[in-house]
Amino acid sequence: MEPSMFGRYPIKFAEIDNGGSSGDTTVVSGVTGKVIVVTSFWLVAAGATTVTFKSASTEITGGAAIAANGGVSAHGDFGLFETASGEDLNLNSSAAASVGGSMAYYFKEAGVGDGTDLL
């Protein structure tokens, strides 16, 4: 049986690898009419850097400073953060340091479960 959120949203997994470059790296491509909800991630950096997740070019998390050979991880039962509808999920690294890891996420329809669907 495929893991899912609320029996409705299949959980997907993505590798994170910035190829050692600074700037934005697309982790998950956006889908029209859907948001990407991240439920967990872990990252390890070979060199000191600050990483930020973005919805296209807009920051959706604060920066996490990672020391050389250090890492960061987080898990949220219902989601940690999400993109805007149809936008790519990007990871930004402030330095040209190799950053790798993985994440769990799901797609949901824009406007569902954010309170606006109850209006």
LINSULQUI-V667230 format. One record per pair of residues at least 12 apart in sequence whose C-alpha atoms are under 7 Angstrom apart, sorted by the first residue. I is the first residue (numbers start at 0). GAP is how many residues later the second one is. D is the distance in Angstrom with one decimal. If there is no record, write none. Layout:
[[I | GAP | D] [I | GAP | D]]
This chain:
[[8 | 97 | 6.1] [8 | 98 | 6.7] [8 | 99 | 6.7] [9 | 96 | 6.2] [10 | 93 | 6.6] [10 | 94 | 5.7] [10 | 95 | 5.0] [11 | 92 | 5.7] [11 | 93 | 5.3] [11 | 94 | 5.8] [12 | 90 | 5.7] [12 | 91 | 4.6] [12 | 92 | 6.3] [13 | 88 | 5.6] [13 | 89 | 5.4] [13 | 90 | 6.6] [14 | 86 | 6.1] [14 | 87 | 4.4] [14 | 88 | 6.7] [15 | 84 | 5.1] [15 | 85 | 4.9] [15 | 86 | 5.1] [16 | 82 | 5.8] [16 | 83 | 4.5] [16 | 84 | 6.7] [17 | 80 | 6.3] [17 | 81 | 5.7] [17 | 82 | 6.7] [18 | 79 | 5.9] [19 | 76 | 5.4] [19 | 77 | 4.7] [19 | 78 | 3.7] [19 | 79 | 6.5] [20 | 75 | 4.3] [20 | 76 | 6.2] [20 | 77 | 6.8] [21 | 71 | 5.0] [21 | 72 | 5.6] [21 | 73 | 4.8] [21 | 74 | 4.3] [21 | 75 | 6.9] [22 | 69 | 5.0] [22 | 70 | 5.3] [22 | 71 | 6.2] [23 | 66 | 5.9] [23 | 67 | 5.5] [23 | 68 | 4.3] [23 | 69 | 6.7] [24 | 65 | 5.3] [24 | 66 | 5.2] [24 | 67 | 6.3] [25 | 62 | 6.6] [25 | 63 | 6.0] [25 | 64 | 4.3] [25 | 65 | 6.4] [26 | 62 | 5.7] [26 | 63 | 5.4] [26 | 64 | 6.6] [27 | 60 | 5.9] [27 | 61 | 5.2] [28 | 59 | 4.5] [28 | 60 | 6.4] [29 | 56 | 4.7] [29 | 57 | 4.5] [29 | 58 | 4.2] [29 | 59 | 6.9] [30 | 55 | 4.7] [31 | 53 | 6.8] [31 | 54 | 4.3] [32 | 52 | 5.6] [32 | 53 | 5.5] [32 | 76 | 6.1] [32 | 77 | 5.7] [33 | 51 | 5.1] [33 | 52 | 5.5] [33 | 73 | 6.0] [33 | 74 | 5.4] [33 | 75 | 4.5] [33 | 76 | 5.0] [34 | 47 | 6.4] [34 | 48 | 5.4] [34 | 49 | 5.7] [34 | 50 | 4.6] [34 | 51 | 6.1] [34 | 72 | 5.6] [34 | 73 | 5.6] [34 | 74 | 6.3] [34 | 75 | 5.7] [35 | 46 | 5.3] [35 | 47 | 5.4] [35 | 69 | 6.7] [35 | 70 | 5.9] [35 | 71 | 4.8] [35 | 72 | 6.8] [36 | 42 | 5.9] [36 | 44 | 6.0] [36 | 45 | 4.4] [36 | 46 | 6.9] [36 | 68 | 5.4] [36 | 69 | 5.4] [36 | 70 | 6.2] [37 | 41 | 5.4] [37 | 42 | 5.7] [37 | 43 | 5.7] [37 | 44 | 6.1] [37 | 66 | 6.1] [37 | 67 | 4.3] [37 | 68 | 6.7] [38 | 36 | 5.8] [38 | 37 | 5.3] [38 | 38 | 6.4] [38 | 39 | 6.4] [38 | 40 | 4.2] [38 | 41 | 5.5] [38 | 65 | 5.6] [38 | 66 | 5.4] [39 | 34 | 5.5] [39 | 35 | 4.1] [39 | 36 | 6.2] [39 | 63 | 5.5] [39 | 64 | 5.3] [40 | 32 | 5.5] [40 | 33 | 5.6] [40 | 34 | 6.7] [40 | 61 | 5.7] [40 | 62 | 4.0] [40 | 63 | 6.4] [41 | 30 | 5.7] [41 | 31 | 4.1] [41 | 32 | 6.6] [41 | 59 | 5.4] [41 | 60 | 5.8] [41 | 61 | 6.5] [42 | 28 | 5.3] [42 | 29 | 5.4] [42 | 30 | 6.3] [42 | 56 | 6.6] [42 | 57 | 5.5] [42 | 58 | 4.4] [42 | 59 | 6.9] [43 | 25 | 6.6] [43 | 26 | 5.7] [43 | 27 | 4.1] [43 | 28 | 6.7] [43 | 55 | 5.7] [43 | 56 | 5.5] [43 | 57 | 6.2] [44 | 21 | 6.7] [44 | 23 | 6.0] [44 | 24 | 5.4] [44 | 25 | 5.8] [44 | 26 | 6.1] [44 | 52 | 6.6] [44 | 53 | 5.7] [44 | 54 | 4.4] [44 | 55 | 6.6] [45 | 22 | 5.2] [45 | 23 | 4.7] [45 | 51 | 5.9] [45 | 52 | 5.3] [45 | 53 | 6.5] [46 | 20 | 6.5] [46 | 21 | 3.9] [46 | 22 | 6.2] [46 | 50 | 4.9] [46 | 51 | 6.8] [47 | 18 | 5.6] [47 | 19 | 4.4] [47 | 20 | 4.3] [47 | 49 | 6.9] [48 | 16 | 5.9] [48 | 17 | 5.5] [48 | 18 | 6.7] [48 | 44 | 6.3] [48 | 45 | 5.6] [48 | 46 | 5.2] [48 | 48 | 6.7] [49 | 13 | 5.8] [49 | 14 | 5.2] [49 | 15 | 4.2] [49 | 16 | 5.9] [49 | 43 | 5.8] [49 | 44 | 5.3] [50 | 12 | 5.4] [50 | 13 | 5.3] [50 | 14 | 6.6] [50 | 40 | 6.8] [50 | 41 | 5.4] [50 | 42 | 4.6] [50 | 43 | 6.4] [51 | 12 | 6.5] [51 | 39 | 5.8] [51 | 40 | 5.1] [51 | 41 | 6.8] [52 | 37 | 5.7] [52 | 38 | 4.6] [52 | 39 | 6.2] [53 | 35 | 5.8] [53 | 36 | 5.0] [53 | 37 | 6.2] [54 | 28 | 4.7] [54 | 29 | 6.1] [54 | 32 | 5.9] [54 | 33 | 5.9] [54 | 34 | 5.1] [54 | 35 | 6.3] [55 | 31 | 5.5] [55 | 32 | 5.1] [55 | 33 | 6.1] [55 | 34 | 6.2] [59 | 21 | 6.9] [84 | 25 | 5.7]]
